[in-house]
Amino acid sequence: MKSLPQSPQGVLFDLDGTLLDSAPDLHAALVAYCSEVGAPPAPYTKVREVVSRGSRAILRCAFDESDEALFERMPRYLELYHSMMTRHTRPFEGIDPLLDALESNGLAWGIVTNKPAYLTDDLIHQIGWSKRACAVISGDTLPVRKPDPAPVLLACERAGLDPAQCLFVGDDRRDVQAGNSAGLYSVAVHWGYLDGGDPYAWGADVVLEHPRQLAELLKLKVPA
């Protein structure tokens, strides 16, 4: 386990399940797609658990098919999701004050997600974060995605941050693996989707139960 950076410069976050509770809209899009093709919808709880694994895993909640068959379904599912992706999606409780605290204390923050860029960029724009994030790296920005450390390192490079002086925060084992491999202080969060796993078993430097604990960890003054 690494020690917390003495002079932290910034914090990088996963998006879905870490900053944003996007599962309601991802599930709603699946329900809409199932209605179109005459299939029974999967329950929300089943979909929520696999959100971090992406659209193929979400589709598999309703369709027990090969990867090839699921891939053929994906464009229409993503089209439906794109049309409704901010109907119910909101930052998790405590995220907005945390981001405000980072900014008011001079720390940069950015996003590293496996979500495709066209969805990531539009979602962040609609949420109002486009001009606030120091870097946004999506799942197709590079030929590799998390758990490969390259997207995390690219975010640090674009933001002018020293990886050794940064934290990476996520709700999936892949986030911890990417952060550790990139040399950042890794933070697993218990408020996210977790992919059915135990964040205490992922090898993170710390596990947090609520966003305010990150502000406390960094000794940040939270704006009133």
Secondary structure by P-SEA (a helix, b strand, c coil): cccccccccbbbbbcccccccaaaaaaaaaaaaaaaaccccccaaaaaaaccccaaaaaaacccccaaaaaaacaaaaaaaaaccccccccccaaaaaaaaaaaabbbbbbbccccaaaaaaaaaaacccccccccccccccccccccaaaaaaaaaaaccccccbbbbbccaaaaaaaaaaccbbbbbcccccccccccccccccccccaaaaaaaacccccc
